[in-house]
Amino acid sequence: MKTLIIALQKNDQPISATFELISAAKSLGGDVLTAVLGADAETLAGQLTSRGSGTTLAVSNPALKYFNDEAYAKVIAELIKKHSPDLVLGPATFYGKALFGRLAGMMGGTMTSEATGLAMDGEAVVVTRPCYGGSVIAKVSAKNGSPYFVTVRPKIFPESKDGAGEVVAETVDPSCFESGATVKEVKSESGGTLNLAEADVIVSAGRGIRGQENVALINELADSLHAAFGASRAIVDAGWTEYKFQVGQTGRTVNPKLYVAVGISGAIQHLVGMRSSQYIVAINKDKDAPIFNIANYGIVGDLFDVVPALTKKFKAELA
C-alpha cells in the first residue's frame, strides 16, 4: 500500500486537516508520501515532515501561491503518474472537493467523498461514509483501477503530532502551471469569525431565539467558548443572519468536537449537516423536540435564562 496525501495550504501554512490526513494514512500502514504545492513549498514541507508526513514532495512555483484547481490538478496528476500511489487522500473541504473531483475525472480513478473511516480488508481500502443524510452508513471500496481518490471529513482523525520524513524537491512540466484563470489575491471573510468547517466547537441558533436582535446573545455564548457561530435555515431564510453561517442539508456539513444547538427543534434538514458531531448539546424549552433524540446532553429550559447563565460561567472558567 502506498498512500499519497495532498497537503493543502492557507496563508502559506498547512491547514490542520493535513495533519489529520497523516494520522489516517498511518493507520493503514504501508508507505506514506505527501505532496505540497506553493510559492515556497519546501518551507511548507519542512513543517510537515516534523509531523510524520513521510517522503514529502514539494513543488514550488509562484503560480501555486494561491489555490487554483486547474493548475493544482495538473501538477498533482504528474506526481501521481511518477510515484504510482494506490490511494490518494485529501480533505473534504471546499477546495479539497473541487480538486479531487477534477483529479479523479482527469485520471479515470474511482472516488469516494466525505469519508469518516478508513480500514484495510486484505489489500483493499474500505472507506466508511454517511449516505442519505446520515441515515445510512456505507462501506465502500474500489473494485478496480488505481489510484483510489478519497476525501476525508475534517475532525475525524486526530492530528499527527510528531514523526519523521524527508523533503524531495520535485519538478514538473512548466505547462502544468498554466491555467485559464489566474488567482491574484485571496481575501478572508470580514468579521474575524471562525470557519465552520474547521471549528472544534460550534454554537448554532434556531428559530427559538425569536428575532434578529437576539443573534448577539448566541454569538456571545459562542465567543465565551471560543467557538464558531452557526445557524439553522429558518433564521437564515428569515434574514436574521447570513447564509455563510447556515448548517444543514442546504448549508454546510460540519463535524466539530462539540455542537451546541440553541433553540433548534431538529428538523431532518438541519440534522443532516451536524449529526456526526462528536458531542451534541441541545438547549430547547420543548422537551419533545426532535433534537433531543440525537443529543448527548439536553437542557430543557428557556434559552433566555439558560444561555446568559452559561455564558457567564464559561467566561469565568475559560477566560
N, C-alpha and C positions, 0 to 999 in steps of 0.2 A: 504494500500500500504506500503510495506516495501522494501526499496532500499538499496542494498549493493554496496558501492563504493570500487573499487580496487585501492589503492594508490600505484603507482609505485615510486621507488626512484632512484636517481642517485647520486653517491658520498656521500651517507649517508644523502641525503637531499630529501624531497618530490619534485617531478617535478611540475612545475607550473600548468600543466594540471589537477592535482589532485584538486587544489582549484577551478578550473572551474567546475569540476565534482560535487563538493559540492554545488555550485550555481545551477547546473542543477537539482540535486536531490531535493534541497529545493523548486524549482519551481513546483514540482509535489505534494508536501505535503506528509503527512504520516511520517513514521519512517525512519530515516537515520542511517545506520551503515557504518563504513569504516574499511576495512581490510588493514593492513600494515605489510609487511614482511621484515626482515632484520636481521643482526647480533645483533643489539640492537634496536629492533622495538619499545620498549616502549618510548625511547627518541624521535623517529620519531613521534610516536602517540601523544606525548605532543605538538608538533608543530602543528599537525592537529586539535586537539581539540580546540585550541585557535582561529581557523578559522572556527569553526562551523561544525566539522565532525561528531557530534553526538556520539553515542557509538562506540569507536574505538577499534577494535580487533587487538591486537598486538601479532605476532608470531615471537619469536626470536630464531635464531639458526645460527651458523657460516656458515652453508651450504647455507643460504639465503642472504649472504652479497652481492653477485652478482646475477643478473637476470639469472635464469635457468628455462625455460618454463615448463620442466617436473616436477621439484620439486615444483615450484610455483603453478602449476595447481593442483597437488595432495593436497597441503596444503589448497588451496582455496576451493577445492571440499569438503574437510572435514568441513570447516566453513559454506559452503552453506548447507550441509546436517544438520548441527546443528541448524542454525538460519533461514532456510527456507525463503529467500528473494523472493519477486515477480519479482524484477528487479535487474540485476547486471550491473553496469556501469563501463567502463574503457576507457582509452584514445585511440584514433585511431592513435597511434604512432607505430613505428617498433615493439617494444616489446609488446605493447598492442594488436596489431593484432595477433601476434604469440600466445600469451597467450589465448586470447578469442576464437580463432578458436579451439584450443585444449580443452579448458574448455567446450565449447558447445558440442563438439563431445563426450567427456567423460560422460557428464551428460544428453545427449539426449535432450538438450534445443534448443529453437529457437534463432537464432542470426540475428541481423541487424548491419551492419557496417557503418562507416562514417556518423553518424547522425549529422544533422545540426539544429535539433529542436526536442523538446520533449513536449508532452502535454497529458492531461488526457481526455478520452472520456468515461464518466461513470467510470467503473472500469478498463478499458483497457488503456494501454500506447500506444500512437500513436507517431511514430518516423518519422520525416521528413528527407529524404536523397536524394542527387542528383543521377541520373542514366543516362546512355548513354552519358557520358562525360559532364554531367551538363545540357544537353538539356531538360531533363525531371526531375521534382521534384516529388518524390513519397511519399505517406503517407503509412506507414507500421505498422501493429500491429500483435501481436501474438494471433492467434485464440485459441490455447490451449497449454497446457504444461507450466510448471513453473520450473525454473525461465526463464525470458527473458533476453538474453545477448545482450548488446548494447555497441558498441564503439562510442565515440563522438569525432568529429574533434576538435583539439585544436583551441583556439582563437575564439570560437563561443560564449561561455558564459563568463561573467565577473568573475574574481577571487573572491571567498568569502573572505572578509577581517576580519570578526570577528564572534563571536558566542561562543558556549559552547559545552561541551561534557565530556565524561568520558573515561578513558583508562581501558580496560579489557585485562589482560594477558591471552592469550589462549594457550592451549596445544593440540597437535595433535599426532597421532601415529608416532613414530620415523621412521617408514618405508617411511613416506611422504618425508623425507629429502634425500632419496636415489635416485640417478639418473644415467643413463647410461653415462652421461657426467659430468665432473667437471670443473667449471669455476675457474681458478686460478688467473686471472688478467684481468682487463679491461683497455685498453689504449685509450685515446682520440685522435681524428684526429689531425695531426700536423697543424701548421699554425695559430692557435688561431681564426679560422673563426667561426662565429655564426652558429648554427644549423638551417637549413632552416625550418624544421618542427616547431621549437619553436620561430622563429623570429617574432617580431611585424612589422618590416619593411624589405622589400626585394628590392634590386635593381638588375634587370636582364639585361643581354646583349644578343643581337642577331647578325645576320649576318651583320647588318648595321654598326658594329664597324670596318669592313673591314679587320681586321687582328689581330693575336695574340698579337702583340705589343701594341694594344690599350685596352687590357683587364685591364691593370693597371689604365687606365683613368676611367673605370666604378667602379673598386674597390675603387678608391679614392673618388668617389661620395658616394659609399656605406659607407665608413668609416666616411665621414662627417655627415652622417645621423645616425651613429651608427647602421647600417643595415647589414643584411646578403647579400652575393653575390649569384646571381643565373644566369642561362644561358639557352638559347634555345638549342634544339637538334642540330640545324645546326652548331653551333660553337663547340659543343662537338664532333660531327662527324668529323669536320674539324681539330680536335686536338688542338684547341686554349685554351681549359680548360678541367678540369676533369669531369668525369661522375657524381661524387657526387654532383655537382652543378646543374645538369640538372633538369629543371622544365617542366612538361608536361606528356602526356599520358604514355610515356616510361621512365619517370624520376620520380620526386617527385610531389605529390599533396600538395600544400601549401595554407594557409589561413591566411595571415597576415592582420594587420590593414591597411597597405599601401604597394602597389606593384607598383614599378616604372619600366616600360618596355622601355628599351633604344635600339633603332634600331631593334625592333622586329616587324615583319609585322603582326603577329596574326594568324598563321595557327591554325586550329582547334586542332591539337595535342598539341600545347602549351596552348591554352585557357583552355583545359580540366583540366590542372594542377593548374590554378591560377584564374579562373574566379569568384570564390567565395570570393576573397579578398574584404575587406570592401570598400577600395578605390583603384582605379587603375589610375595611371598617365602614359600616353604614350608619348614618345618623338620619332618622326619619321618625315623625310623630305617629305614623301609621304602622302598627305592629304587624300588619298583614302585607306590607309592601313586598313585592317580589324580590327586591334587592337583598332582603334578609335570607333568602334561600341559598344564596351563594356567599354571603358574608362570613368571614371568620369570627368577627365580633360585631355586635349590633348595639346601638344606643337608641332606645325608644324615648323620644322626648322632643320638645320644641327646640329647633335648631337655634332660635334666637336666645335661648337660655344656655344651651349646650356649647355652641361654638365660642362665645366670648369666654366662657369658663375654661375651655380647652386652650384657647389662645393665650390667656393669662398664665396658665400652668406651663405651657411649652416655652413661653418667653422667659419665664423664670428658670426653667430647668435647662434650656438649650442655648441660653444667651452666651 
